Amino acid sequence: MKKSRIAYDRLKRKQKWIGLLFFIIGVLISASILVTLFVIYPDELTAIVKNDKTTTQTTVSSETKELAQSTSQSSDTEKKEATYVPRTNFDTTAATPLLYQPLKQALEQNIASRELSGTLLAIKDNQVVMYNSFGYAKDVSWKAQESTYMIASIQKFYTALLVSTLVSEKKLTLDTTLNKFYPEIPGSDQITIDTLLSMTSGLKLDTGKAPTSIKTQKEWEEYVLKNTTRQNSTEWDYSPVNFILLAMIVEKITGQTYEEYFNKTVKEPLNLEQTGFYTDLSDKSHLVPVYEENGTPRKSDIPDYAYVRELGTGNMFVSPKDFAIVVQATMDGQFGDLNVFKSVWLKDLPYGTTYYKSGLYRKVLDENGPTIFWGHGIFRGYEPTVIFNNDASDMIIYFSNQYLTNKSNTIATKEFYDIISQNVNFNQ
C-alpha cells in the first residue's frame, strides 16, 4: 500500500513538470510569432494601433464639435432674435401693393415732368410704394436699392439719437450744462444739452475761416474749443457747432469715438449694410456720383478737411432704405424709453408752430394739415430731403446727387409727400 502511494506522488509531480514545460514552450512560441510579425509587417501593425487611437479621438472630437456647433447655433439664434426686424418689407422682388399702384403712377408722372436726379423711396402705411432712381443717378452699375448718398445735415438726427440713448440710460439729462464737459466754451454754465439740440445756445463758429491744414479730428476739436463764441441770445439760430459739441460729448461719456458708438448702438443692432462714414468709403459703398447744376460731372475728390469739419453733422453716407429703418426703429422704441425720445425731439408749442430740434424741423406742410418731421441737407453737391409723419408709417426719402439752387428738390419732395398722403381705395 505504501509503495502504491509513493508511485502516485511521483506521477503527480511528473505531470506538473510536464504542464509547466508545455506552458513555457507555448509562451516562447507566441513571443516568437509576435516578433516575426513586427519584423515582417511593422507599418501595418503601427497603422492598426493608430487607427484605433484615431477612431477614439474622432469620436470624442465629433461629440465636442457637435456641442460647439449647437452652442454656436444657439448664440446665433439669440443674436438674430435681438436684431430689429423692420416693419417695412424692402425686398427688391416685392411689387407695389395693388391699392397703391395709383400713387406710384402719380409719383412717376410728377418725376417725369421735372428735371430731377436722385433716388426716391416712398412709403405709405409701412409699405413701399416706390424705390427708384432717376436722372443721372441711374447712370450707375448697381440697383437703386443699393445706392448711397452723403446725407449732410440730416446726420444731426443721428447725433441726437445717440444723445437720446445716453439720456435714456441716465448717463446724461437734457438739463446737464455744457461746462460739465467743456468749461472753456463761453457761457457754458448757462448752456444745456437741450439748448444745443434746439440750436438756441447762442454759440457760433465760422467754419469757413478754419485752416485747411486741419486734417484730423483731434485738431478739429481743439480748434472748435478755442474758436467757438457765444451771442447773448436764446433765439433759434442755425449753427452746426451745437452738434459738433454734442458729438464730442458723446465721445467723452462713452470713451469711444463717435463712429464706434454709432456702429455699436445703431448700425450693428439694425444690421445696416448701406451706412458708413467717409473713412469707410470704397467702391462697395455704391456712393452715387455728384453732378453740377448744369449737368456736368462734379469732381469727387473731397478733401479730408471737409469731412473732418462735419463731425456729427454731415460725414456719413446712407441709403434711403437704411435711413427709413433707423427712423422707424426709433419710433418703435428700439433705442429706449419713448418718453425720453419725445422730450428730445419735441417741444410743447401750439399747433402750427414751426421749430427745429434734434436735426429735424417740426412743421405743418399745408394749412390745417398734419404736423410732420422735415429734414434737409446740402454737402458738396448732395442734397437729401426727408419728410415723415409721427410714427414714420408714411415717408418720403429723396436723396439727390445734384444740388439745385432753385429749390426744385425740396419743392418736389413736398409734392411727393402730398401724393402719398392721399386716401386711396379700390374704387379709384
C-alpha positions in Angstrom: 0.0 0.0 0.0 2.9 2.3 0.9 4.6 1.6 -2.4 1.5 2.5 -4.3 1.2 5.8 -2.6 4.8 6.7 -3.4 4.3 5.8 -7.1 1.2 8.0 -7.2 3.0 11.1 -5.8 5.9 10.7 -8.3 3.4 10.5 -11.2 1.6 13.7 -9.9 4.9 15.7 -9.7 5.9 14.5 -13.2 2.6 15.7 -14.6 3.1 19.2 -13.1 6.5 19.5 -14.6 5.2 18.4 -18.0 2.4 21.0 -17.8 4.9 23.8 -16.8 7.2 22.8 -19.7 4.3 23.0 -22.2 3.3 26.4 -20.8 6.8 27.8 -21.2 7.1 26.3 -24.7 3.7 28.0 -25.6 4.9 31.4 -24.3 8.1 31.1 -26.3 6.3 30.2 -29.5 3.8 33.1 -29.1 6.6 35.6 -28.5 8.5 34.3 -31.5 5.4 34.7 -33.7 4.8 38.4 -32.5 8.5 39.3 -33.0 8.4 37.7 -36.5 5.2 39.7 -37.4 6.7 43.1 -36.2 9.8 42.4 -38.2 7.9 41.4 -41.4 4.9 43.9 -41.1 5.9 46.8 -39.0 3.9 49.5 -40.9 0.7 47.6 -41.0 0.7 46.9 -37.2 1.5 50.5 -36.4 -1.3 51.7 -38.6 -3.8 49.4 -36.8 -2.7 50.9 -33.4 -3.0 54.5 -34.8 -6.4 53.8 -36.4 -7.8 52.5 -33.2 -6.5 55.6 -31.4 -7.7 58.0 -34.1 -11.2 56.4 -34.0 -11.4 57.1 -30.3 -10.2 60.7 -30.8 -12.6 61.2 -33.7 -15.5 60.1 -31.6 -14.6 62.5 -28.9 -13.8 65.3 -31.4 -17.1 64.7 -33.2 -19.0 64.9 -29.9 -17.1 68.1 -29.0 -17.7 69.6 -32.4 -21.4 68.9 -32.3 -21.6 70.5 -28.9 -19.7 73.6 -30.2 -22.0 73.8 -33.2 -25.0 73.5 -31.0 -23.7 76.3 -28.8 -22.8 78.5 -31.8 -26.2 78.0 -33.4 -27.9 78.8 -30.1 -25.8 82.0 -29.9 -26.6 82.9 -33.5 -30.3 82.4 -32.8 -30.1 84.7 -29.8 -28.3 87.3 -31.9 -30.8 87.1 -34.6 -33.7 87.4 -32.1 -32.1 90.5 -30.7 -31.9 92.1 -34.2 -34.6 94.7 -35.1 -36.9 93.5 -37.8 -38.0 96.4 -40.0 -41.8 96.8 -40.2 -41.4 97.7 -43.9 -40.5 95.0 -46.4 -37.6 96.2 -48.5 -37.3 93.0 -50.6 -36.3 94.1 -54.1 -38.6 91.5 -55.6 -41.7 92.8 -53.8 -44.2 94.5 -56.0 -46.1 97.7 -55.2 -49.4 96.7 -53.5 -52.3 96.9 -55.9 -54.0 99.5 -53.7 -51.0 101.9 -54.0 -50.4 101.5 -57.8 -52.2 104.8 -58.5 -49.8 106.6 -56.1 -46.8 105.1 -57.8 -48.1 106.2 -61.2 -48.7 109.7 -59.8 -45.1 109.8 -58.5 -43.7 108.6 -61.8 -45.7 111.3 -63.7 -44.5 114.0 -61.3 -40.9 113.0 -61.7 -41.2 112.8 -65.5 -42.5 116.4 -65.5 -39.3 117.6 -63.8 -35.6 117.5 -64.4 -34.5 115.8 -61.2 -31.7 113.4 -60.3 -31.6 111.1 -57.3 -33.2 108.1 -55.6 -36.7 108.2 -54.2 -38.1 105.9 -51.5 -41.8 106.4 -50.9 -43.5 104.5 -48.1 -47.3 104.5 -47.2 -48.7 102.6 -44.3 -45.3 100.9 -43.8 -45.4 99.6 -47.4 -43.0 100.5 -50.2 -44.9 102.4 -53.0 -41.8 103.3 -55.0 -38.0 102.8 -54.7 -36.4 104.1 -57.9 -33.5 106.1 -59.2 -33.8 108.7 -62.0 -31.8 111.3 -63.8 -28.0 111.0 -63.5 -28.5 108.7 -60.6 -29.4 105.9 -63.0 -26.0 106.0 -64.7 -24.5 103.5 -62.2 -23.9 99.8 -62.4 -25.9 98.9 -59.3 -29.5 98.9 -58.3 -31.4 101.8 -56.9 -31.8 99.9 -53.6 -28.0 99.8 -53.3 -27.4 103.5 -53.9 -26.0 105.6 -51.1 -25.6 109.4 -50.7 -23.9 111.7 -48.3 -26.7 112.8 -46.0 -25.2 116.1 -45.0 -27.0 117.9 -42.2 -29.6 115.1 -41.8 -26.8 113.3 -39.8 -27.7 115.6 -36.9 -30.7 113.4 -36.4 -28.3 110.5 -35.8 -26.3 112.6 -33.4 -29.4 113.4 -31.5 -30.3 109.7 -31.5 -27.0 108.9 -29.8 -27.6 111.6 -27.2 -31.1 110.3 -26.5 -29.7 106.8 -25.8 -27.4 108.3 -23.2 -30.3 110.2 -21.7 -32.4 107.0 -21.7 -29.6 105.2 -19.9 -29.4 108.1 -17.3 -25.9 109.0 -18.3 -27.0 112.4 -19.3 -30.0 114.7 -18.9 -31.4 117.4 -21.1 -30.7 119.9 -18.3 -27.0 118.9 -18.0 -24.9 122.0 -18.7 -22.0 122.2 -21.1 -19.5 123.3 -18.5 -19.5 119.8 -17.1 -17.7 118.7 -20.2 -16.2 121.9 -21.8 -16.0 124.8 -19.3 -13.7 126.7 -21.7 -16.7 127.4 -24.0 -18.1 130.9 -23.3 -21.3 130.8 -21.2 -21.1 127.0 -20.9 -22.6 127.1 -17.4 -25.8 128.5 -19.0 -25.9 126.2 -22.0 -27.8 122.9 -21.6 -28.0 119.7 -23.7 -31.5 120.8 -24.7 -30.4 124.2 -26.0 -27.7 122.5 -28.0 -30.3 120.2 -29.6 -32.6 123.0 -30.4 -29.8 125.4 -31.5 -30.8 128.1 -29.0 -27.5 128.2 -27.2 -26.2 131.3 -28.9 -23.0 129.5 -29.9 -21.3 130.3 -33.2 -18.3 129.0 -35.1 -17.2 130.3 -38.5 -16.0 127.0 -40.1 -15.2 128.9 -43.3 -12.2 130.5 -41.5 -10.8 127.2 -40.3 -7.4 126.5 -41.9 -7.4 123.7 -44.4 -4.3 122.3 -42.7 -6.7 120.7 -40.1 -6.9 117.1 -41.2 -7.5 115.1 -38.0 -10.5 115.0 -35.7 -8.3 115.9 -32.7 -7.0 119.0 -34.4 -10.6 120.0 -35.3 -11.9 119.5 -31.8 -9.1 121.7 -30.4 -10.0 124.4 -33.0 -13.7 124.2 -32.0 -12.9 124.7 -28.3 -10.6 127.6 -29.0 -12.7 129.5 -31.5 -16.4 129.0 -30.6 -18.0 132.2 -29.5 -21.4 133.0 -27.9 -24.0 135.6 -28.7 -26.2 136.8 -25.8 -29.4 135.4 -27.3 -31.6 132.4 -26.7 -33.3 132.7 -30.1 -33.0 129.9 -32.6 -30.0 130.4 -34.9 -28.8 127.6 -37.2 -25.3 126.8 -36.1 -23.7 123.4 -36.7 -21.2 123.8 -33.8 -24.0 122.8 -31.4 -24.0 119.3 -32.9 -20.2 119.2 -33.1 -20.1 119.7 -29.4 -22.8 117.1 -28.8 -20.8 114.6 -30.8 -17.8 115.4 -28.7 -19.8 114.9 -25.5 -21.0 111.5 -26.8 -17.3 110.5 -27.2 -16.4 111.9 -23.7 -19.2 110.0 -21.9 -18.8 106.7 -23.8 -15.0 106.6 -24.1 -15.5 105.6 -27.7 -15.2 107.5 -31.0 -18.5 108.8 -32.5 -18.1 106.2 -35.2 -17.6 103.3 -32.7 -20.5 104.2 -30.6 -22.8 104.7 -33.6 -21.8 101.3 -35.0 -22.3 99.6 -31.7 -25.6 101.3 -30.8 -27.3 101.7 -34.1 -25.6 100.2 -37.2 -25.0 96.7 -35.8 -28.3 96.1 -34.0 -30.2 97.2 -37.0 -28.0 95.4 -39.5 -27.5 98.5 -41.6 -25.5 97.4 -44.6 -25.5 100.6 -46.6 -24.5 103.1 -43.9 -21.0 104.3 -43.1 -18.6 107.2 -42.5 -16.4 108.9 -45.1 -13.4 106.9 -43.8 -15.2 103.7 -44.8 -15.8 104.8 -48.4 -14.9 102.2 -51.1 -16.2 101.0 -54.4 -18.5 98.7 -52.5 -20.2 101.7 -50.8 -22.1 102.5 -54.1 -21.9 106.2 -53.5 -23.8 107.9 -56.3 -21.5 110.4 -58.2 -22.4 114.1 -58.0 -23.4 116.3 -60.9 -23.3 120.1 -61.2 -26.5 122.0 -61.7 -25.6 122.4 -65.4 -25.4 118.6 -65.8 -21.6 118.1 -65.9 -20.0 115.6 -63.6 -18.5 117.1 -60.4 -15.1 116.3 -59.1 -15.5 113.6 -56.5 -12.2 114.2 -54.7 -13.5 115.8 -51.5 -10.6 116.9 -49.3 -10.2 115.3 -45.8 -10.6 118.6 -44.0 -14.1 119.0 -45.4 -15.1 115.7 -43.9 -13.3 116.3 -40.6 -15.3 119.5 -40.1 -18.5 117.6 -40.3 -18.1 115.6 -37.1 -21.6 114.7 -36.0 -23.1 117.0 -38.6 -22.5 115.5 -42.1 -19.7 113.0 -42.7 -21.9 109.9 -43.3 -23.2 108.1 -46.4 -26.5 106.3 -46.2 -29.1 104.6 -48.4 -32.8 105.7 -48.3 -33.7 102.3 -47.0 -31.2 102.4 -44.1 -32.5 105.9 -43.1 -36.1 104.6 -43.1 -35.1 101.7 -40.9 -33.4 103.9 -38.3 -36.4 106.3 -38.1 -38.9 103.5 -37.8 -36.8 101.7 -35.2 -36.6 105.0 -33.2 -40.4 105.4 -33.3 -40.8 101.7 -32.3 -38.7 102.2 -29.1 -35.8 100.2 -30.2 -33.3 102.6 -28.5 -35.0 103.1 -25.2 -37.8 104.9 -23.4 -40.1 106.6 -25.9 -41.0 109.3 -23.4 -37.3 110.3 -23.4 -37.2 110.4 -27.2 -40.3 112.6 -27.3 -38.6 115.0 -24.9 -35.5 115.0 -27.2 -37.4 115.7 -30.4 -40.5 117.6 -29.4 -41.3 121.0 -27.9 -44.5 121.9 -26.1 -45.7 124.5 -28.5 -49.1 125.4 -30.1 -50.2 123.6 -33.2 -48.8 125.1 -36.4 -45.6 126.4 -34.8 -42.6 125.6 -36.9 -39.4 124.8 -34.9 -36.1 123.0 -35.1 -34.9 120.3 -32.7 -32.6 117.3 -32.8 -31.7 117.6 -36.5 -35.3 117.9 -37.8 -37.9 120.6 -38.4 -41.3 120.2 -37.0 -43.9 121.9 -39.2 -47.3 121.8 -40.9 -47.0 121.3 -44.6 -50.4 122.6 -45.5 -53.0 124.7 -43.7 -54.9 122.6 -41.2 -52.8 119.6 -42.3 -51.0 117.1 -40.0 -47.7 118.1 -38.3 -44.7 116.3 -39.9 -41.0 115.9 -39.5 -38.8 117.5 -42.2 -35.1 117.1 -42.7 -32.8 118.7 -45.3 -29.1 119.0 -46.0 -26.5 120.2 -48.6 -23.0 118.9 -48.9 -20.7 119.1 -51.9 -23.5 118.7 -54.4 -25.5 116.2 -52.4 -29.0 117.4 -51.4 -31.0 115.0 -49.3 -34.6 115.8 -48.2 -36.9 113.7 -46.0 -40.5 114.1 -44.8 -42.3 111.6 -42.5 -45.3 111.5 -40.2 -45.4 111.0 -36.4 -44.9 107.2 -36.5 -42.9 107.1 -39.7 -45.5 104.9 -41.4 -45.7 107.4 -44.2 -42.3 108.5 -45.5 -40.7 110.3 -48.5 -36.9 110.0 -48.6 -35.5 111.7 -51.6 -31.7 111.8 -51.9 -30.4 113.8 -54.8 -26.9 113.8 -56.3 -27.5 117.3 -57.9 -28.0 120.4 -55.7 -30.4 122.7 -57.3 -30.4 126.4 -56.2 -34.0 127.0 -57.4 -35.2 124.7 -54.6 -36.7 122.2 -57.1 -35.5 119.2 -54.9 -37.3 120.4 -51.8 -40.4 121.5 -53.7 -40.6 118.1 -55.4 -40.2 116.3 -52.0 -43.2 118.2 -50.6 -45.3 117.2 -53.6 -44.2 113.6 -53.3 -45.4 113.6 -49.8 -48.7 115.2 -50.8 -49.2 112.3 -53.2 -48.7 109.5 -50.8 -50.8 111.3 -48.2 -53.8 110.9 -50.3 -56.5 108.5 -49.2 -56.9 105.6 -51.7 -59.4 102.9 -52.2 -60.2 100.2 -54.7 -62.9 102.4 -56.4 -60.2 104.7 -57.8 
